[in-house]
Amino acid sequence: MTRLRLTAVGCTTLLWAGMALGTQSAQEKCDSARITAWKTYLSCVDTVVVKDVEGASFDEEAAFTNCRHTYFKNWTAFQPKASLAGSTCIGSRFTVTDSGATVTDGLTRLVWELKTGTVGGGTDFSNPENVNNTYSWSMGSPYAENGTAFTTFLTAGLNAPGFAGANGWRLPTLAELQTIVLDFPCTGAGEGPTCSCGTSPCIDGTFGPTQSGNYWSATSYVPFPDGAWGVGFGTGFVDSFTKSLGLYVRAVRGGL
């Protein structure tokens, strides 16, 4: 009898759990859909990176582009779904937030620094948001995160004063940095006209002034410790760069 009673209690618990799952709010469904899409995208990017590290012969640019293209289609797919109505999965993907200081991505939930100034207008290192400033990733061996991108830009420039009311600013990972490249399909070989953004800079206008040059990610390039991944916003291409070089930066916080 005891065994039967426990079974009945277990069935009741499962029934209530099933009812709870069946009454998820639109926002809960939205959050779940976003997380699932993000995990799939991360797996795709990781697969490309591993193939690169292993020295495989493949079209790297096409592979990265297809990861992004597949991921971005999720936002379009969300829009007509009645089950997501009223949630943050519906509407414009990019929204200016924090009184014009940041841009929030509805798909990734990442909050991005919005740059200021005019492209080509000259550097101003007293203003970390200046679009013309470039920074190094590392000062040298052992190639740690001690370049000006971390010390001058992130620590002193953004986190110490609490830019936009927050102090969790960081460089984006390679996967994160690629999520603000404009969407375009890759119908041919990488680095060719059929696998290139076609718009320069290759980024949504909501992000304000953006250089067409290369931006640092926080992801080191495993085969060579003196290198890190970056993204070129002239074409949307991904490449690795020597950490001592001065590249552009855009800070981020949050995420799924």
Residue pairs with C-beta under 8 A, 6 or more apart in sequence:
24 32
25 87
26 83
26 84
26 85
26 86
26 87
27 86
27 87
27 88
29 83
29 84
29 87
30 78
30 84
30 87
30 88
30 89
30 90
33 74
33 78
33 84
33 89
34 74
34 89
34 107
34 108
34 109
34 256
35 256
37 71
37 74
37 107
38 71
38 108
38 256
40 70
40 71
41 67
41 68
41 70
41 71
41 175
42 175
44 66
44 67
44 70
44 71
45 64
45 67
45 174
45 175
45 178
46 175
47 63
48 60
48 63
48 64
48 67
49 174
49 222
51 58
51 60
51 63
52 60
53 222
53 223
59 189
59 190
59 195
60 190
60 238
61 186
61 190
61 191
61 195
61 237
61 238
62 186
62 188
62 189
62 190
62 195
63 190
64 178
64 238
65 184
65 185
65 186
65 190
65 195
65 236
66 186
67 178
68 178
68 179
68 181
68 183
69 183
69 184
69 185
69 186
71 107
71 179
72 107
72 183
74 107
75 89
75 93
75 106
75 107
78 84
78 89
78 90
79 90
81 89
84 90
88 106
89 106
91 106
92 106
93 105
93 106
93 107
93 204
94 103
94 104
94 105
94 106
94 204
94 206
94 207
95 103
95 104
95 106
95 206
96 102
96 103
96 114
96 206
97 103
97 104
97 111
98 111
98 164
98 165
100 114
101 113
101 114
101 163
101 164
102 111
102 112
102 113
102 114
102 164
103 111
103 112
103 114
103 206
103 207
103 208
104 110
104 111
104 112
105 111
105 112
105 179
105 180
107 179
108 176
108 179
108 255
108 256
109 254
109 255
109 256
110 172
110 176
110 179
110 252
110 253
110 254
110 255
111 164
111 166
111 252
111 253
111 254
112 180
112 207
112 250
112 251
112 252
113 129
113 158
113 163
113 164
113 169
113 250
113 251
113 252
114 129
114 207
114 208
115 129
115 130
115 131
115 207
115 208
115 209
115 210
115 250
116 127
116 129
116 130
116 131
116 208
116 209
117 124
117 127
117 129
117 130
117 131
117 132
117 209
118 131
118 209
119 131
119 132
119 209
119 210
119 211
119 212
120 132
121 131
121 132
122 132
123 130
123 132
123 133
123 134
124 130
124 132
124 133
125 133
125 152
127 133
128 152
128 153
128 156
128 157
128 158
128 163
129 163
131 208
131 209
131 210
131 211
131 248
132 211
133 153
133 248
133 249
134 246
134 247
134 248
134 249
135 147
135 148
135 149
135 152
135 153
135 216
135 246
135 247
135 249
136 147
136 148
136 149
136 243
136 244
136 245
136 246
137 145
137 147
137 149
137 150
137 216
137 228
137 241
137 243
137 244
137 245
137 247
138 144
138 145
138 146
138 147
138 226
138 228
138 243
138 244
139 146
139 147
139 244
140 244
141 226
142 225
143 220
143 225
143 226
143 243
145 218
147 243
147 244
149 171
149 216
149 247
149 249
150 171
153 249
153 251
154 169
154 170
154 171
154 251
157 163
158 167
158 169
158 251
159 167
159 168
159 169
160 167
163 169
163 251
166 253
168 253
168 254
169 251
169 252
169 253
170 218
170 251
170 252
170 253
171 216
171 217
171 218
171 249
171 251
171 252
172 217
172 218
172 250
172 251
172 252
173 217
173 218
173 219
174 217
174 218
174 219
174 229
174 231
174 238
175 219
176 217
176 252
176 255
177 215
177 217
177 229
177 230
177 231
177 250
178 231
178 238
180 203
180 204
180 207
180 250
181 197
181 202
181 203
181 231
181 233
181 236
182 197
182 199
182 202
182 203
182 204
182 236
184 196
184 197
184 198
184 202
184 236
186 194
186 195
187 194
187 195
188 194
188 195
189 195
190 237
191 235
191 237
196 235
196 236
196 237
197 234
197 235
197 236
200 212
200 233
200 234
200 235
201 210
201 211
201 212
201 233
201 234
202 212
202 233
202 234
202 235
202 236
203 210
203 233
207 250
210 233
210 250
211 233
211 248
212 232
212 233
212 234
213 232
213 233
213 234
213 247
213 248
214 230
214 231
214 232
214 233
214 239
214 241
214 247
214 248
215 230
215 231
215 232
215 233
215 247
215 248
215 249
215 250
216 228
216 230
216 241
216 247
216 248
216 249
217 228
217 229
217 230
217 231
218 228
219 228
219 229
220 227
220 228
220 229
221 227
221 228
221 229
221 240
224 240
226 242
226 243
226 244
227 240
227 241
227 242
227 243
228 240
228 241
228 243
229 238
229 239
229 240
229 241
230 238
230 239
230 240
230 241
230 247
231 237
231 238
232 238
232 239
241 247
